[in-house]
Amino acid sequence: MGSPGGRAVVAAAVLGSGIALLDGTVVNVALRTIGEDLDASLAQLQWITNGYLLSLASLILLGGSLGDRFGRRRVFVWGTVGFALASLLCGIAPTAEVLIGARVLQGVAGALLTPGSLAMIQGAFVKEDRAAAIGAWSGLGGIAAAIGPFVGGALVEYVHWRWIFLINLPLAALAVVIATRSVPETRDPHASAHFDLVGAVLAAAALGGTTYALIEWGGPLAPWAGVLAVVAAVLFLLVERREREPMLELSIFRDLTFSAANVMTFLVYGALGSVLFFLTLQLQTVGGYGALAAGLASLPLTVCMLLLAARGGRLGARIGPRVPMTVGPLVTAAGTLLLLGVDADVVYWRDVLPGITVFGLGLALMVATLTATVLAAAPDEHAGIASGVNNAVARAGSLLAVAALPVVVGLGGTEYADPDAFDAAYGSAMVIAAALLVVGGLVSWFTIRNGALREG
């Protein structure tokens, strides 16, 4: 961790995965402005968010496989360059439909760079320093996700919403320079040249069908999309079981720690995506905040991740992952419930600051330990696949929660701009998000072993 090479690996990984994380959250604060500028419906706004998450979650396993085969640094650089080009297309998109398509392309590129960033760390660091390195990566990368609303708000209010995408270009260029000059190449020496394209297509169909059915709920094609999703999911499992070299090695799920940690990841990131999506719109639509003020509201979350995420990783390595992965979600759930007071008469110091701070403390406690536990439960030669699985699960959790919650709480059409309708739905959405976090904590308590990190 203290060597120049170690710092370079972390810096490149954070910059690359950071822009992917940033674009997972930066859009939230701009959605209302994008909707007005491009005359978009709520469904189109959901697709602007979820088109990115859909392609990212669908292909991230394939991205991990490509990294193991061709070299994690090489595939990371490919993905970072592709992400910059897709971001440029987002920045010049003339219609909502073009923007949605460009966001899908961003997700494809993100599927290459995101698993590569974590796999580079896993392959480059000695075992004793991995938890701390992953903690630094999680903390700094988490800042990118958390700072998204702030950066987006400033750009929307003082420049233009298109710059939330164009800002990725110089960051991507810096990541490529550092990676090519200073990051050692690592790969799985046993990786095959064969790639499971059928599995990748079926995974995309399963997630895409589910997402379409939820977002277009009540439409004529929604039931058929749901059927497609079920059929594709079943076929995916059958293909992966019979495939000689599957995209997803199902045997890694035999490890209870790996499976349980991924279930917890799904629940936690589903709640995280929901909270950021609804809180940002609630502050603007109901509370009357501008884009910058809504972005600044989440600043305590950024501070918590910056100061405490690496320490959370070291704590998990010292005492074992069970307690941080149980207490963290429960603390985050408490922060979510504290945010229920955000309404038309919102006072930041009373209604937002306590909740968002507690929320950030819970995330800082668990995120690095969660990631380290997932990787420790898989063999080192499968670092790319393990990272890809966990990233796919995290993105799928956010994707499905953002697609489903508006339906569950009764939002549709242009109601995201109606203060009364949105306020009525906001409280229910936050309670559901808190419940997901509580379930995640219980999963950890009953399934995660304290020796998981030492064994890895």
N, C-alpha and C positions, 0 to 999 in steps of 0.2 A: 504493500500500500504506500510505503514511503518513497519508493523509487520513482525516477522520472518516467520510466516505462509504464509503471502502474498508474500513475496519474494520467498519462496519455490515454491509456485504455479506458479509464473511467470517463475522461473528458469526451472522447469520441462517442462512447456509448450513450452518455447523457445527452449530448447534442443531437444525435440521431434519433434515439427513442423519444427525446424531449419534444422535437417538433411533431412527432406522431401523436404524443400525448396532448400537446398543446392544441392540435387541431381536433382532438376529441372533445375539448371543452370550450375553446375560444369562440366557437360558433354560437354557443348558447346565448351569450350576451348580445349578439348581433341579429338573432333570429327575427325579432320584431321589426328591426329596420330593414332587413332583407325582405321580409314579407311585404312591407309597404312598397319598397323600391321595385320588386319584381312581381308584385301582385300575386303572392303565393298564398295558398290555403294552409290550414293546420297540417293536413296530410303531407303537403309538399315540404313544409318546414320539418316535419318528422323525418322525411326521406333525406333532406339535406344533412341531418344528423346521422340517420341510420344507414344511408347509402355507404358512407365511409366505414361505419362499424361493421356492416354486413360483409363487404368484401375483405376487410381486415380479418374478421373472425373466421371467415370461410377458408381463407388461403394461408393463414399464418402457420398452420401445420406443414403445408407444402414448403413455405419459406424456411422453416426450421430444417426440413430435409435437404433442401438445396444448400443451406449453409454447411451442414454436416458433410455433404458430398463435395462441393466445389470450394469450400473455404468460407469460414464465417465472416472474415473481414471482406472478402471479395463480394459476397452476396449483400452484405451490409452497405457497401459502397454503391452497388447497383440500385438497391432500394432507395438510398438517400438521393441519388441523382434523379430517379424516376419520381420520387416524391416532390422534388423541386419543380419538375416540369408539370406535374399534375396541379401543383399549387398555382403555377402561372396561369393555367387554364381556368382554375376557379376564380382567380382575380380578374379575368377579363370576360367571364361568362355573361352573355346578354339576357338570358332567361333562366327561370327556375329549373327548367328541364335540363339545360346545359350544365348548370351548377351541380345538379344532382349527379349527372354523368361524370363530371370532373371529380366529385367527391368519391365516387366509386373507384375511379382510377387512383386517387390518393390512397385509398384503402389497400388496393393491390400492391402499390409500392411499399406501404407501411408493413404489409405482411412479409416483405423481404428484410426490411431493416430492423423491425422490432425484436424478433427472436434472435437475430444476429447480435444485437447489442448486448443482451444478457449472456448469450452463449460465448461471446468474446471474453467476458469477464470470467465465466466458469472455466474456460479453457486456458486462460493466461495466468491466473493467480494460483499460488500454492493454496492448499486446502485450509491452512490456518488463517489466511487473510480473506477468504471468500466471503464470509458473513459480513465483515466490515466493508468490503468493496461493494457487495450487493446492497448494503445499507446506504452507502454513499450514493450509489446509482438510484436506489428507490427514493431517497430523500430529494436529491437534485432533480430526478425525473418527475417526482411528485410535485415539485415546485412548478415545473413546466405545465402540468395539468391544472394545478391550482391557480397559477398566475394567468391562465388563459382568459378568464373573465375580466381581469384588470387590464391586460394588454388589449383585448378586444374592445372593451369599453372606451379606452383612450383613443384607439384608432377610429372607432365608429363615430365618436362624438367630435373629434377634432380633425380627422382626416377623411376617411371614407371606409365603409365596411370591406371593400375589396382588399385593403391593405392587411387585413387579418390573415390573408393567404399569401400575399406578396412578400410579407416579412420572412417567410420561410426560406426564400432563396439565398440570402447571405448566410443564414444559420446552417443550411445544408452544405453550402460551399466550404465553410469552416470545418464541419464534421468530416467531409471527404478529405480535406488536406491533412488533418490530424491522423485520420485512420490510415491513409496511404503511406504517410511518413513514419509513424511511430508505433502502430499497433501490430503485434506479431500475428501471423496467420496460423489458425488452428482448424482442424477438421477431424472427422471420424475416420480413422484409417480403414475401418471395415465397411464404410458406406458403399452402397451399390450405385451404379449409373441408372438404375431403373427408378422411375417415378410413378406414383399412383395417381394418375390424372383422373381416372374414373372416380376414385374416392374423393378427390378434390371437387369434382363437378357435383357429386351427390351431396357433399357437405354444404356446398353453396346453395343447392336446390332446397335442402331441408331448412336452412336458416332463412333463405330468401322467401320461401313459401310461408313460413311461420310469420315473418315480419310483415309481408304483404297482407296476410289474413288479419293480423291485428290492426294495422294502420288503416286498411280499407274495410274495416268491420261494417257489415251491413250492405256492402256493395255486392253486385252480382257475381263477381269472380272470387270473392273472399272464401267461400266454402271450398271451391276447387283448389285454391292455393293451400288451404289447410290440409286437404287430402294429399296434394303433391308433397307437402312437407312431411307428413307421416310416412308415405311410401318411400320417399327419398331417405329418410332417417333409417328405416328398416333395412333398405337395400345397402345403405352405407355400412351398417354393422355387419351384414352378411358378407359384403365384398371385403371388408377389412379382416374378417375372420379367415377368408379363403385366399386372400391375396398373398403371393409369395413374399413380397416386400411391401407391406402396407404403409400408407401415409401415416396412419395412426396405429402404433403398436399396442394393441389392446391388452397385452400381457402386463404392461406397466401399471395398469389399474388394479392388478392383483394386490399391490402394496396398499394396505389400508390407509397409511399416512398420505400417500400420493392422492388417492381418490378423495379422501375426506378434505384435504387441503384445497383441492380443486372445487369441491362442492361449496366450501366456505368462500372461496374466491368468487364463484358465481353469485352467491347471495350478497356479498359485501359490495362488489362492483355494480351489481344491479341497483342496490340502494344508493350508492355514490352517484351513479349517473342520473338517477331519478331526482335526488335532492338538488344537485346542481342545475338540472333542467328546470324544475319547478320553482326553485327559489329565485333564480335569475329572472324568470318571467313574472313571478309574483311581485318582486320589487318594482319592476317596470310597469306592468299592467295595472296592478292594484295599489302599490305604494307610491307611484308617481316618480320613481327614480329615473334619471337619465342613464344612458348606457355606461358612462364612466363611473357614476355613483354605484350602480349595480355591480360593476366589476370590482370596485374597491371594497365592497361589502365583504367579499370573501378573502381579503388580504390576511386576516389572522390564520386562516387555513394554510396559506403559503408560509407564514412565519413558523408555524408549528412543524411543518414538514422540513423546512430548512434547518431548524435548530435541533430537532429531536429524532428524525427518522433514522439516522445512522446510529444514534444511541439506542434506539429501539432494537435495531438489528444486533448490536453487541449484547444488550440485555437478554434477548432470546437465545443467543449463543451461550451465555453464561448460565442461565437458570433453566433453559429448555423452552421450547416453543408453546407448550400447552397454555400457560397462564397468559402470555401476551396475546395469543390468538383467541383466547376466550374473553379476557377483560377488554381488549381493544374494541371489538364489535359492540359490546354492551355500553362502553363509554360513548362510542359514536352514535348509538341508538338514543342515548340520553340527550346528546347534542341535537339530534334531529327533532326530538319532541320539544326541546326548548325553542326551536324555530317556528313552532305553531303560532306564536304571537305576532308573526309578520302579517299585517293587514293594511287597510287604508290609512290607519293612524300610526303607522310604524314609526318608532323612535329607535334609531340604530343602536345606541348604547344599551337600551333596555331589551329590544326585541331580536336583534341580529347578533351583536357581538358575543354575548354569553354562549349562544347555541353554536355559532360557527367555530368558536374557540374550542369548546368541548369536543365538537365534531373532529377538528384537526388533531387534538390530543389523542383521540382514539385511533385515528388513522396512523399517526406517527408511531404509536405503540406496536401496531400489528403488521404494517405493510412489508417491511424488510424481513421480518421473521417469517411471514407467510411465504414470500418468494424463496427465501433460503431453504425453507422446509420442503417445498415442492421439488427444488433441484436436488436436495440431499437425498430424497427418496428414490431418485432415478440414477442409474449407472452413468458415470462420466461420459462414456461414449455416446449416450443418448441425450446430452445436454441440450442440443438444438431442438429435439422433439419435445423434451420435457418443458423447455421454455416456451415452445410454440403452443403446447397444450394449455399451459397456464395463461398465456396471453390470449389465446382463443376463447378460453372460458371467461376471462375477465371482460373481453369485448362483447361476447355473446350475452353476458349478464346485463351489461349496460344497454345493449341493442334491444333485447327483448323487454326489459323494464320500461325503456322510453317508448317502445311501440305499444306495450300493453296498458300502462298506467292511465294514459288519457282515455282509453276505452273504458277501463274499470271505473274511473271516477266521473265518466259522463261528459268528456270534452270532445268537441268535433267542429268541423267547418272553420269559421273564423272566430270561434269563441275565445281563442287565446288573446284576442284584443278586447274582450268584454270583461270589465273589472268584476262585475257581479258574478258572472258564470265562472270565471277563473278562480275567484276567491273561494267560492263554494267547493270547488274541486281540490284546491290546494291542501286543505287540512286532511282530507282523506288520503291524498297521495303521500303526505309526510308520515302519517300513522302507518301506512303499508310499508314504507321504506324502513321505518324503525323496527317493524316486526321482522322484516327480512334480516336485519342486522342481529336481532336477538336470536333468531334461529341459527344464524352463522356462528355466533358465540357458543351456543349449545352443542352444535356439531363438533366444534373444536374440543370442548371440554370432554366429550364422551368418546372421541376417536383419536386425538393426537397424542402421541407418546412423547414424553420429555426427552428421551434419548435420541430422537429422530435426527437432530443436527449433528450430534457426536458420531452417530453411525454413518452419516453421509460423509 
